[in-house]
Amino acid sequence: MTQPADDRPTEPVTGAATPAPRSPTSGIEPHTPRRPLWICRTCAVDWPCLAARSLLAVDYVTDPAGLAVYLAAQLQQAYVDLAALNPDPGPDPAALQARFLAWARPRIAVTRARLDGQAEPPE
């Protein structure tokens, strides 16, 4: 048996779906790569720029392995794009590794320490 519809506002349903939690960095201007040059769209320096590194560290503070996977995928795409732009001699793999991956582990440690209220990360 159906009830007739009326114009009264409905009460919120208890246990209704809640919106997904926002990223700690939502509302901050994104520092994303401009491909195929791999410079920051916001500050026009090599991506990931210092701001992108800080924002990524906050977003991935609980998932450092996820950050490493994400950055490794970005490194691979950057290598392909940059090699296509300048095939001879091509991008320096060691420089790309330092630019994309080497900073992540120390930055996550510093970010965790700061979010936990410590001045410096534990040794």
C-alpha positions as CSV (number, residue, x, y, z in Angstrom):
1,M,0.0,0.0,0.0
2,T,1.5,3.3,-1.0
3,Q,1.0,6.5,0.9
4,P,0.0,9.7,-0.9
5,A,2.7,12.2,-1.6
6,D,2.7,15.5,0.2
7,D,4.7,18.7,0.1
8,R,6.2,18.5,3.6
9,P,10.0,18.4,3.7
10,T,11.3,15.0,4.7
11,E,13.4,14.4,7.8
12,P,17.0,13.3,7.2
13,V,17.4,9.6,7.4
14,T,19.6,8.4,10.3
15,G,22.6,6.5,8.9
16,A,22.3,8.1,5.5
17,A,25.5,8.1,3.4
18,T,27.9,10.8,4.5
19,P,30.0,12.7,2.1
20,A,33.5,11.4,1.5
21,P,36.1,13.0,3.7
22,R,37.9,15.9,2.1
23,S,41.6,15.8,1.5
24,P,43.6,17.8,4.0
25,T,44.9,19.9,1.0
26,S,41.5,20.5,-0.7
27,G,41.0,24.2,-1.3
28,I,44.7,24.8,-2.0
29,E,45.7,25.6,-5.5
30,P,46.8,22.3,-7.1
31,H,50.4,22.0,-8.3
32,T,50.0,19.5,-11.1
33,P,52.3,18.7,-14.1
34,R,52.0,20.4,-17.4
35,R,52.8,17.6,-19.9
36,P,54.8,17.0,-22.0
37,L,57.2,19.5,-20.4
38,W,56.7,18.2,-16.9
39,I,56.7,21.7,-15.3
40,C,54.2,22.8,-12.6
41,R,51.1,24.4,-14.0
42,T,51.0,26.8,-11.0
43,C,54.7,27.9,-10.5
44,A,56.3,26.8,-13.8
45,V,59.3,25.0,-12.3
46,D,60.2,21.3,-12.7
47,W,57.4,19.1,-11.4
48,P,57.1,17.9,-8.7
49,C,57.8,21.4,-7.3
50,L,58.3,22.0,-3.6
51,A,54.7,22.9,-3.2
52,A,53.6,19.7,-5.0
53,R,56.0,17.6,-2.8
54,S,54.5,19.1,0.4
55,L,50.9,18.6,-0.8
56,L,51.6,15.0,-1.9
57,A,53.2,14.2,1.4
58,V,50.2,15.4,3.3
59,D,47.7,13.6,1.0
60,Y,49.7,10.3,1.2
61,V,51.0,10.6,4.8
62,T,49.1,7.4,5.7
63,D,50.0,5.6,2.5
64,P,53.7,6.1,1.6
65,A,53.7,3.0,-0.6
66,G,50.9,4.5,-2.6
67,L,52.9,7.7,-3.0
68,A,55.9,5.7,-4.2
69,V,53.7,3.9,-6.8
70,Y,52.1,7.1,-7.9
71,L,55.4,8.9,-8.3
72,A,57.0,5.9,-10.1
73,A,54.2,6.0,-12.6
74,Q,54.6,9.7,-13.1
75,L,58.4,9.2,-13.5
76,Q,57.7,6.6,-16.3
77,Q,55.4,9.0,-18.1
78,A,57.8,11.9,-17.7
79,Y,60.6,9.8,-19.2
80,V,58.5,8.9,-22.2
81,D,57.3,12.5,-22.7
82,L,60.8,14.0,-22.2
83,A,62.5,11.5,-24.4
84,A,60.0,12.2,-27.2
85,L,60.8,15.9,-26.9
86,N,64.6,15.5,-26.8
87,P,65.6,11.9,-27.9
88,D,69.3,12.6,-28.1
89,P,70.6,12.4,-25.4
90,G,67.3,11.9,-23.7
91,P,66.4,12.5,-20.1
92,D,69.0,11.6,-17.4
93,P,67.5,8.6,-15.5
94,A,69.4,9.4,-12.3
95,A,68.2,13.0,-12.4
96,L,64.6,11.9,-12.9
97,Q,64.9,9.4,-10.0
98,A,66.1,12.2,-7.7
99,R,63.4,14.5,-8.9
100,F,60.5,12.1,-8.7
101,L,61.4,9.5,-6.0
102,A,64.3,10.4,-3.7
103,W,62.5,13.1,-1.8
104,A,59.4,11.1,-0.9
105,R,60.5,8.9,2.1
106,P,62.2,11.8,4.0
107,R,59.3,14.2,3.3
108,I,56.7,11.6,4.5
109,A,58.7,11.2,7.8
110,V,58.9,15.0,8.3
111,T,55.2,15.4,7.5
112,R,54.2,12.6,9.9
113,A,56.3,14.1,12.7
114,R,54.8,17.5,12.2
115,L,51.2,16.2,12.1
116,D,52.0,14.3,15.4
117,G,53.2,17.6,17.0
118,Q,56.9,16.8,16.9
119,A,59.4,19.4,15.8
120,E,61.6,16.9,14.0
121,P,61.1,13.3,12.8
122,P,62.5,10.5,15.0
123,E,65.9,9.1,13.9
